[in-house]
Amino acid sequence: SAYRLCIMRKLPSLLARTLTSGTSASPGLPDMSKVRSELRDIVGASTNWRDHVQAMQERKALHTLLAKRQEDLPPRRMKDSYLEVILPLGSQPEIREKYLNVHNSVRFGRILEDLDSLGVLICYTHTKQEMQQRSPLSIVTALVDKINLCQKIIRPDCDIKFTGNVSWVGKTSMEVKMHMLQLHDGDYSPVLDATFVMVARDPENKRPAFVNPLIPESPEEEEIFKQGELNKLKRIEFSTASLLKMAPTAEERNIVHDIFLNTLDTRQEGEGTVSFHSRKLPPNSVWMEDAKLKGLQICHPEERNIFNRIFGGFLMRKAFELGWATACSYGGSRPFIVSVDDIMFQKPVEVGSLLLLSSQVCYTEKKYIQVRVHSEVYNENTREHHTTNIFHFTFISENEVPQVVPKTYGESMLFLDGKRHFTAVMKEI
């Protein structure tokens, strides 16, 4: 299965292996609450919602600390941003409740929140200037490139360790690689690896800002850096070939045509009288329009990030949970997450927004269910809807699942997009 294959990959990264000391639980490591309080200190975020306007005003003064050119910033090494953080589920049972699901394993949505916070802190560590207490940079998540899992179940009673570092740098963006390991029998074994892309902006989060260049120090690091470059090109290629911009390939057109022919109702008299309108569902299939769920979130101040917008990790958790519920009701059994990929953060979500989430099964194969979650905000003053995120999740079910069947051209495009994402994920794992 995908999980077994994943375990065989070289994980954690070479850098993590050379820098990780010891295998047993490390009591000296910071935990997730430390990560979040450190982030607040770095940007001078308010702890009270009523002070947030003043805190943001104070950040304006940091404009003078921004670099005019990237060349003015000291270069950094990969190990300069390397961090290890502990999630002490085994040694501190009191935090377990927050991470527990009804199946007595760890809620993956909570892990998404933790990865998001850690990714931002790693980038602040990369860009830290000695003399500055506050960072003039607003670092936000632009994209979750991919998260691949190699454990089906994350145990709620064993310590978890996160490691990560900046792996590639552009002018204003940084790629972060993170690994999650869990303590079993005195050893940390790999659970997942994740690649996030973060962008740096000015103190008011309005314009791009330069970040420190990254210098690889060894052939292995050269390789990691080169991979970051390739990831960027792959993303550009994927978006250029998007079905919203280009017609499907000849092979994809054939797939859609075959599905269409397969759903024509031939029970009418004679072959010549088959109607284009009369459609029937093939055996062991579900119409795409019947494989969706919707959700609504009111975005309260409690869910804000250090810049007083809604925390990206919270959006990921909510989208994941709706996606999981969709896969669960579709497959009729408990689904397990295999991969998360290509989450684009297109627009920030303001506190007080109405967030509408729509989840759709868009592709299925054997036991796999590909789910796409679309999130948009509704502005009650202008009555307008704006897309903020698109999420892609690959689940595996305990049993083989019915075939999802598109009926309209729009659904066929969603189906092909889902197939593309699924194929890309399968290549990875």
DRENMIRO-991762 format. One record per residue (C-alpha): residue number from 1; residue in one letter; x, y, z. Coordinates in pm, whole numbers, plus 50000, padded with zeros to 5 digits. Layout:
DRENMIRO-991762
   num   residu       X       Y       Z
   NUM        A       X       Y       Z
...
//
This chain:
DRENMIRO-991762
   num   residu       X       Y       Z
     1        S   50000   50000   50000
     2        A   50094   50366   49972
     3        Y   50188   50377   50339
     4        R   50443   50096   50319
     5        L   50605   50255   50016
     6        C   50628   50585   50196
     7        I   50815   50438   50493
     8        M   51087   50317   50261
     9        R   51171   50668   50146
    10        K   51464   50846   50307
    11        L   51300   51024   50594
    12        P   51371   51246   50775
    13        S   51589   51457   50550
    14        L   51963   51431   50566
    15        L   51986   51760   50744
    16        A   51743   51649   51012
    17        R   51936   51326   51057
    18        T   52266   51502   51107
    19        L   52121   51754   51350
    20        T   51885   51538   51553
    21        S   52050   51436   51874
    22        G   51948   51112   52042
    23        T   51639   50906   51990
    24        S   51460   50919   52322
    25        A   51220   51197   52420
    26        S   51406   51527   52448
    27        P   51278   51714   52754
    28        G   51466   52034   52665
    29        L   51279   52095   52339
    30        P   51020   52374   52306
    31        D   50658   52266   52264
    32        M   50379   52404   52044
    33        S   50257   52663   52297
    34        K   50614   52802   52305
    35        V   50609   52821   51922
    36        R   50291   53029   51929
    37        S   50403   53265   52207
    38        E   50737   53316   52032
    39        L   50555   53411   51711
    40        R   50350   53669   51902
    41        D   50668   53818   52052
    42        I   50845   53837   51713
    43        V   50573   54054   51560
    44        G   50449   54220   51878
    45        A   50099   54078   51838
    46        S   49835   54165   52093
    47        T   49701   53899   52325
    48        N   49372   54089   52362
    49        W   49149   54142   52061
    50        R   49061   54496   52177
    51        D   49431   54598   52153
    52        H   49483   54459   51803
    53        V   49435   54790   51619
    54        Q   49700   54960   51834
    55        A   49940   54663   51792
    56        M   49905   54689   51414
    57        Q   49962   55067   51429
    58        E   50287   55007   51619
    59        R   50405   54771   51345
    60        K   50387   55051   51086
    61        A   50699   55208   51239
    62        L   50901   54897   51147
    63        H   50893   54993   50775
    64        T   51232   55162   50811
    65        L   51392   54827   50901
    66        L   51305   54662   50568
    67        A   51590   54584   50327
    68        K   51586   54784   50002
    69        R   51754   54495   49814
    70        Q   51805   54128   49886
    71        E   52182   54177   49851
    72        D   52177   54393   50166
    73        L   52071   54095   50379
    74        P   52325   53847   50522
    75        P   52300   53501   50361
    76        R   52187   53210   50579
    77        R   52258   52837   50590
    78        M   51997   52562   50615
    79        K   52100   52478   50967
    80        D   52047   52838   51079
    81        S   51671   52791   51053
    82        Y   51659   52429   51175
    83        L   51411   52379   51460
    84        E   51292   52084   51666
    85        V   50966   52104   51857
    86        I   50803   51848   52081
    87        L   50432   51771   52112
    88        P   50431   51588   52447
    89        L   50117   51373   52405
    90        G   50281   51087   52595
    91        S   50451   51277   52873
    92        Q   50178   51543   52927
    93        P   49840   51371   52907
    94        E   49656   51697   52990
    95        I   49711   51828   52634
    96        R   49590   51501   52480
    97        E   49219   51588   52488
    98        K   49262   51869   52233
    99        Y   49428   51627   51988
   100        L   49202   51326   52037
   101        N   48938   51202   51793
   102        V   48660   50950   51856
   103        H   48866   50667   51700
   104        N   49130   50716   51972
   105        S   49391   50852   51735
   106        V   49526   51204   51674
   107        R   49311   51460   51492
   108        F   49496   51536   51171
   109        G   49336   51883   51155
   110        R   49527   51977   51473
   111        I   49853   51859   51312
   112        L   49783   52088   51014
   113        E   49752   52381   51256
   114        D   50082   52292   51424
   115        L   50268   52254   51092
   116        D   50140   52595   50982
   117        S   50265   52768   51302
   118        L   50599   52588   51291
   119        G   50653   52673   50922
   120        V   50610   53044   50999
   121        L   50847   53030   51299
   122        I   51114   52851   51088
   123        C   51096   53137   50835
   124        Y   51127   53399   51108
   125        T   51433   53210   51237
   126        H   51584   53226   50885
   127        T   51522   53602   50856
   128        K   51609   53702   51215
   129        Q   51838   54006   51249
   130        E   52058   54021   51558
   131        M   51983   54377   51663
   132        Q   51608   54372   51602
   133        Q   51374   54254   51872
   134        R   51068   54280   51645
   135        S   51066   54154   51290
   136        P   50954   54405   51025
   137        L   50842   54112   50809
   138        S   50490   53972   50795
   139        I   50543   53607   50702
   140        V   50233   53423   50582
   141        T   50158   53084   50430
   142        A   50117   53110   50052
   143        L   50087   52743   49969
   144        V   50093   52396   50113
   145        D   50283   52222   49834
   146        K   50240   51871   49973
   147        I   50206   51664   50288
   148        N   50261   51291   50247
   149        L   50186   51047   50527
   150        C   50348   50714   50587
   151        Q   50152   50614   50899
   152        K   49782   50540   50879
   153        I   49718   50609   51246
   154        I   49887   50868   51469
   155        R   49879   50748   51830
   156        P   49741   50988   52092
   157        D   49957   50862   52382
   158        C   50313   50890   52240
   159        D   50528   51203   52209
   160        I   50554   51361   51866
   161        K   50855   51552   51737
   162        F   50849   51806   51455
   163        T   51171   51905   51276
   164        G   51214   52148   50991
   165        N   51420   52412   50812
   166        V   51413   52651   50517
   167        S   51504   52443   50210
   168        W   51484   52699   49927
   169        V   51464   53078   49900
   170        G   51351   53309   49620
   171        K   51355   53689   49650
   172        T   51050   53722   49874
   173        S   50944   53361   49927
   174        M   51079   53061   50119
   175        E   51016   52688   50095
   176        V   51007   52504   50427
   177        K   51049   52128   50468
   178        M   50910   51973   50787
   179        H   50903   51620   50923
   180        M   50689   51469   51193
   181        L   50809   51167   51392
   182        Q   50646   50973   51673
   183        L   50809   50796   51965
   184        H   50767   50416   51956
   185        D   50969   50185   52181
   186        G   51230   50453   52252
   187        D   51279   50546   51885
   188        Y   51130   50822   51675
   189        S   50979   50683   51357
   190        P   50858   50893   51059
   191        V   50490   50983   51028
   192        L   50482   51249   50756
   193        D   50683   51502   50565
   194        A   50552   51838   50452
   195        T   50658   52113   50211
   196        F   50513   52462   50264
   197        V   50582   52786   50076
   198        M   50580   53108   50280
   199        V   50593   53466   50157
   200        A   50740   53770   50330
   201        R   50555   54098   50321
   202        D   50600   54443   50474
   203        P   50496   54518   50838
   204        E   50137   54591   50732
   205        N   50115   54278   50516
   206        K   50055   54483   50200
   207        R   50360   54445   49974
   208        P   50626   54178   49918
   209        A   50949   54216   50119
   210        F   51299   54074   50061
   211        V   51428   53779   50261
   212        N   51781   53655   50335
   213        P   51935   53443   50057
   214        L   52011   53076   50134
   215        I   52351   52916   50078
   216        P   52367   52536   50049
   217        E   52680   52398   50221
   218        S   52708   52041   50091
   219        P   52615   51831   49785
   220        E   52310   51702   49978
   221        E   52196   52056   50053
   222        E   52258   52153   49687
   223        E   52023   51869   49597
   224        I   51755   51987   49845
   225        F   51785   52346   49712
   226        K   51764   52224   49350
   227        Q   51450   52030   49442
   228        G   51295   52353   49573
   229        E   51371   52517   49238
   230        L   51209   52220   49056
   231        N   50904   52234   49284
   232        K   50857   52597   49186
   233        L   50878   52515   48813
   234        K   50641   52221   48856
   235        R   50384   52447   49022
   236        I   50408   52699   48736
   237        E   50367   52418   48483
   238        F   50070   52271   48671
   239        S   49897   52609   48688
   240        T   49970   52687   48319
   241        A   49808   52359   48216
   242        S   49509   52427   48444
   243        L   49175   52319   48297
   244        L   49052   52672   48366
   245        K   49308   52796   48109
   246        M   49358   52510   47864
   247        A   49141   52242   47708
   248        P   49191   51886   47836
   249        T   49445   51665   47656
   250        A   49331   51422   47384
   251        E   49356   51134   47632
   252        E   49148   51324   47890
   253        R   48885   51410   47627
   254        N   48853   51039   47550
   255        I   48805   50960   47920
   256        V   48523   51215   47948
   257        H   48363   51092   47625
   258        D   48376   50730   47747
   259        I   48210   50829   48074
   260        F   47941   51014   47877
   261        L   47873   50714   47648
   262        N   47867   50487   47949
   263        T   47583   50688   48105
   264        L   47356   50706   47798
   265        D   47028   50526   47841
   266        T   47011   50269   47560
   267        R   46693   50108   47686
   268        Q   46490   50309   47434
   269        E   46385   50148   47110
   270        G   46671   50104   46862
   271        E   47022   50249   46864
   272        G   46929   50548   46648
   273        T   46683   50688   46903
   274        V   46924   50719   47197
   275        S   46881   51067   47340
   276        F   47166   51288   47453
   277        H   46948   51390   47747
   278        S   46849   51052   47879
   279        R   47123   50949   48122
   280        K   47150   50655   48358
   281        L   47392   50580   48638
   282        P   47621   50281   48570
   283        P   47626   50004   48837
   284        N   47823   50071   49159
   285        S   47848   50442   49087
   286        V   47740   50773   49239
   287        W   47656   51092   49051
   288        M   47907   51364   49135
   289        E   47628   51603   49236
   290        D   47530   51356   49511
   291        A   47882   51340   49657
   292        K   47920   51678   49824
   293        L   47885   51844   50164
   294        K   47873   52207   50266
   295        G   47975   52385   50586
   296        L   47968   52736   50731
   297        Q   48205   52897   50982
   298        I   48165   53230   51154
   299        C   48523   53355   51200
   300        H   48563   53471   51559
   301        P   48858   53669   51707
   302        E   48973   53352   51887
   303        E   49080   53206   51549
   304        R   49298   53502   51450
   305        N   49668   53477   51367
   306        I   49944   53714   51478
   307        F   49836   53962   51205
   308        N   49471   53958   51317
   309        R   49349   53771   51013
   310        I   49208   53419   51039
   311        F   49484   53165   51108
   312        G   49566   52953   50798
   313        G   49596   52640   51012
   314        F   49238   52690   51135
   315        L   49114   52711   50773
   316        M   49308   52394   50689
   317        R   49164   52210   50990
   318        K   48806   52307   50904
   319        A   48851   52215   50535
   320        F   49015   51885   50625
   321        E   48738   51790   50867
   322        L   48468   51864   50608
   323        G   48670   51674   50344
   324        W   48706   51379   50583
   325        A   48331   51377   50653
   326        T   48264   51380   50276
   327        A   48498   51085   50218
   328        C   48344   50906   50518
   329        S   47984   50941   50400
   330        Y   48084   50857   50042
   331        G   48285   50542   50115
   332        G   48065   50424   50400
   333        S   48366   50349   50623
   334        R   48642   50533   50806
   335        P   48878   50705   50559
   336        F   49247   50770   50630
   337        I   49438   51068   50493
   338        V   49718   50974   50250
   339        S   49816   51312   50113
   340        V   49737   51682   50117
   341        D   49856   51881   49818
   342        D   49841   52212   49642
   343        I   49655   52426   49896
   344        M   49662   52779   49761
   345        F   49598   53069   50001
   346        Q   49452   53317   49752
   347        K   49306   53577   49988
   348        P   49331   53641   50360
   349        V   49016   53581   50565
   350        E   48917   53870   50792
   351        V   48788   53823   51146
   352        G   48408   53839   51141
   353        S   48381   53683   50792
   354        L   48125   53422   50702
   355        L   48330   53137   50562
   356        L   48149   52897   50328
   357        L   48311   52558   50265
   358        S   48201   52324   49984
   359        S   48349   51977   49968
   360        Q   48322   51752   49662
   361        V   48436   51397   49583
   362        C   48588   51461   49241
   363        Y   48772   51137   49160
   364        T   48779   50777   49288
   365        E   48996   50475   49215
   366        K   48970   50140   49395
   367        K   48989   50237   49767
   368        Y   49104   50595   49703
   369        I   48882   50904   49728
   370        Q   49007   51240   49596
   371        V   48825   51530   49767
   372        R   48835   51899   49673
   373        V   48725   52162   49923
   374        H   48651   52513   49804
   375        S   48632   52793   50059
   376        E   48492   53139   50003
   377        V   48404   53438   50217
   378        Y   48076   53620   50197
   379        N   48079   53994   50252
   380        E   47738   54090   50395
   381        N   47789   54458   50305
   382        T   47865   54409   49935
   383        R   47684   54072   49908
   384        E   47986   53938   49719
   385        H   48153   53598   49741
   386        H   48533   53564   49709
   387        T   48732   53241   49683
   388        T   48998   53227   49955
   389        N   49131   52871   49923
   390        I   49114   52547   49729
   391        F   49216   52233   49920
   392        H   49302   51890   49776
   393        F   49291   51578   49995
   394        T   49359   51214   49904
   395        F   49193   50958   50132
   396        I   49205   50580   50140
   397        S   48897   50391   50254
   398        E   48885   50052   50427
   399        N   48686   49904   50137
   400        E   48665   49961   49764
   401        V   48446   50265   49692
   402        P   48187   50331   49419
   403        Q   48291   50516   49103
   404        V   48211   50888   49107
   405        V   48048   50993   48778
   406        P   48031   51348   48637
   407        K   47717   51451   48449
   408        T   47792   51804   48322
   409        Y   48093   51949   48142
   410        G   48189   52147   48455
   411        E   48181   51831   48666
   412        S   48389   51651   48403
   413        M   48657   51921   48440
   414        L   48650   51874   48820
   415        F   48683   51499   48763
   416        L   48988   51546   48537
   417        D   49144   51794   48780
   418        G   49092   51542   49062
   419        K   49250   51270   48848
   420        R   49553   51492   48781
   421        H   49601   51557   49152
   422        F   49556   51190   49236
   423        T   49810   51083   48970
   424        A   50064   51338   49100
   425        V   50018   51210   49458
   426        M   50058   50845   49354
   427        K   50383   50930   49175
   428        E   50515   51084   49495
   429        I   50434   50793   49723
//
